[in-house]
């Protein structure tokens, strides 16, 4: 249990998040086939592989440098909406992480900034059955639990994201390709929201050690 | 579910190998950009307004192959059914720009809009002005701002190519392409899904004997699922939906595109054409030009789309202007 991650420890957490996505490729593909065109898993896995490699290539002085390299690699290699959205999440979060350690306060602020950047780019809002329906409650939970320390804040964020995924099952999509499904998307969770949960869960598990 | 057979190598190399194939077929008129999966004309006229098109691969010949004199100056190829990333679009933008700015024409999909917008912001930092006209011709979506870009892309790209070849400014080119965008409507029908080459799995399921009107080129659901019906009945349903949407009316002059989504025969499209012309003639709509073929496909999807574009003097002149490319050349 670590209350403050060094640059190297943060790197390990990001690598764990990338590995978790790569390991979930098939699950994400299946989820996207139900309400989209089925390319979410492959796109995310492609981006996460490149993101891992980017962390090794570029030296990072701050935690934010790591997040920015990670996000830029996703934007450049994932393609599609996933690349733009998840890349923007990490680059947006990276902009406020100017220290060489990551604590609960930084984690909560980074999630909130990441959410802001994603909304500005994609013009979607919570409730539209997108990844924001996992990200927004996660950011809120991280903020509410920031005083309890990094492990607690990270776990609370992951749990809230998972609950958010469940709620997307009852939502009619207002954004992306799933939007055209109307009521037919009911009962299916949003694949992007699942990805957010996988990332945050891996991040929290690494912190918990 | 049996996997669909395709003549490919490593699925990871599909886009690169398609680009190589296009470059070789161009006999020196196209080149691949060094650090991005993008095609560029080798003979872009200096000082012209540049036209850049692009989107996910898998819809060949759209958008990648419509590069050439009188068409696009550059095309950027995403992975199968996924938008290209901003760094690739940006690299092609820089390469295509001749000092008068770059017009982007691509389909209205969330991923494409985000990635092309990011590229346009990067280009702005380099001092390159970018304007965007989205292809949004699919009448199967209720809200006009949500409308996807499908077969009508061919007419929009054709007109944009001719407009950018003669326009004095980016403003001028953008204005005429906006007019083309506002005059174009398309409706599609699918009989059987295409498949993702990476997985060999179909992008959607249709029951035995079922068809879906308005189904999108990536399998997005349409407006009406029903049993297969005779060609005449289906054509009537589709033309009615199109005509009522713009609406097209008595005295209009139009061009009509019957686009094969991949696996439909020319035989079927010619039967549809015969009925479409009867219906349009009855409504007093004059068809000034007909295009029939595979202009915008979705792998081996069986089905087709009908596009109508209302022509005025300017749009008709631009649509009839000469152009050269592997899939489409006119003198």
Boltz contact constraints between the chains, C-beta under 6 A:
constraints:
  - contact:
      token1: [A, 37]
      token2: [B, 81]
      max_distance: 6.0
  - contact:
      token1: [A, 37]
      token2: [B, 203]
      max_distance: 6.0
  - contact:
      token1: [A, 37]
      token2: [B, 218]
      max_distance: 6.0
  - contact:
      token1: [A, 37]
      token2: [B, 219]
      max_distance: 6.0
  - contact:
      token1: [A, 39]
      token2: [B, 81]
      max_distance: 6.0
  - contact:
      token1: [A, 39]
      token2: [B, 82]
      max_distance: 6.0
  - contact:
      token1: [A, 43]
      token2: [B, 82]
      max_distance: 6.0
  - contact:
      token1: [A, 75]
      token2: [B, 85]
      max_distance: 6.0
  - contact:
      token1: [A, 76]
      token2: [B, 85]
      max_distance: 6.0
  - contact:
      token1: [A, 76]
      token2: [B, 87]
      max_distance: 6.0
  - contact:
      token1: [A, 79]
      token2: [B, 78]
      max_distance: 6.0
  - contact:
      token1: [A, 79]
      token2: [B, 79]
      max_distance: 6.0
  - contact:
      token1: [A, 79]
      token2: [B, 82]
      max_distance: 6.0
  - contact:
      token1: [A, 79]
      token2: [B, 83]
      max_distance: 6.0
  - contact:
      token1: [A, 79]
      token2: [B, 84]
      max_distance: 6.0
  - contact:
      token1: [A, 79]
      token2: [B, 85]
      max_distance: 6.0
  - contact:
      token1: [A, 80]
      token2: [B, 82]
      max_distance: 6.0
  - contact:
      token1: [A, 80]
      token2: [B, 83]
      max_distance: 6.0
  - contact:
      token1: [A, 80]
      token2: [B, 111]
      max_distance: 6.0
  - contact:
      token1: [A, 81]
      token2: [B, 110]
      max_distance: 6.0
  - contact:
      token1: [A, 81]
      token2: [B, 111]
      max_distance: 6.0
  - contact:
      token1: [A, 83]
      token2: [B, 85]
      max_distance: 6.0
  - contact:
      token1: [A, 84]
      token2: [B, 114]
      max_distance: 6.0
  - contact:
      token1: [A, 84]
      token2: [B, 115]
      max_distance: 6.0
  - contact:
      token1: [A, 121]
      token2: [B, 114]
      max_distance: 6.0
  - contact:
      token1: [A, 176]
      token2: [B, 110]
      max_distance: 6.0
  - contact:
      token1: [A, 177]
      token2: [B, 220]
      max_distance: 6.0
  - contact:
      token1: [A, 180]
      token2: [B, 220]
      max_distance: 6.0
  - contact:
      token1: [A, 180]
      token2: [B, 221]
      max_distance: 6.0
  - contact:
      token1: [A, 181]
      token2: [B, 221]
      max_distance: 6.0
